[in-house]
Amino acid sequence: MTEDLFMVSAPKTITHPYIDSHKDHCSGSPIIAGTKFPVRAVVQYVIKQGLSPEELVREFSHLTLAQVYDALSYYYDHTDAIEQELTQNTEARSRPSANN
């Protein structure tokens, strides 16, 4: 009977109802559904810069707390992919343009 307590079940598929991804928005990066606001931007503001989710919603009034928290949850479920996007986005901004 105690063996059942220690059995590990297969991970459940986690859904993120506020997160979407389309090829024609943000190059297919995950975004908050119904917006063009990327999950990586939520991560940048909240986790990297230290803004609270409430402050982020005040700054971007088209977002809701539920959307922000789902974006953070999505990040923790897909950390490697979002971190890669953050790195690529940062590198793209720091490259000198050919027009300079």
Phi, psi and omega in degrees: 000317179291339177298326179297329180293334184258002179286135179264127179268161179297143180298142178278150174285125182267131176257149179234093188295340181261004183246138181219167178211127178225140180303325185273003176237122176053039177055031178086001178294149177297135181231165172286125185306138179082002179225180171247022184274111183288149175303321181300329178291320176300315179298315181300311182290314188276308186276316185279321184260348174086013175291142176282156176305322179296319177295320180298317179294326176293321180289322182240083190294350177279353178263154174247161177300321179300318179295316181296314180294326177291323176297319178294319177298318178300316178303313181292336175277342184223042187305312184300315182294318181290321176298321177296318177298317179299316179297313180298319181294320179293317179296320180296323179287331184270351177288137176292139179279159181290343182276351181276000000 
